[in-house]
Amino acid sequence: MTSETDISAGIEDGVRRRDFINIAAVSFAGVGAAAVVLPLVNQMNPSADVLAQSTTEIDISAIQSGQAIKTSWRKQPVFVRNLTPAEIAEAKKVPLSDLRDPQTIDERTKPGKENWLITLGVCTHLGCVPLGAAEGENRGDFGGYFCPCHGSHYDTAARIRKGPAPKNLVVPPYEFNSDTVVTIG
């Protein structure tokens, strides 16, 4: 004959075994789901060639006052422009109330290096590449950059002044390593 304690002990053991099986099954399913989801999420990370271009060093020693170059960073064009004192003065004269996206030239350049304007060369309207970084290109009504696709005009500080673009040309993160070398990114 079985006693009452034997029956309750058997139920307790059954519950413990059942709980263990449930926990093991849920854990196994969780590991399986992670094994499936991890590659799907990982494929959205930047590719190796983009990561290799996460920073770009530029030698700016050959860029004279008033000149500009086009380079690339993360597969996007970048304009590096050595502003003249007249261009800086002209940019400082513009009242912020006249600007669609108000920023001063000092906010768009580094302290002590305000003659160096570094911006992404991508129009903020639809992503076209504006003209004006090279000599002889149409620089628009304000002497800066001009996007011929839809008619956006930027001033010498790459601030939007006329046309459909909603924002100024973007200033990427950059640091001066020395007086002649800039690292973007």
Beta strands, then each sheet from edge to edge (+ up, - down):
strand 1: 56-59
strand 2: 68-73
strand 3: 76-82
strand 4: 116-120
strand 5: 143-147
strand 6: 152-155
strand 7: 160-162
strand 8: 174-176
strand 9: 181-184
sheet 1: 1+ 9- 8+
sheet 2: 2+ 3- 4+
sheet 3: 5+ 6- 7+
end
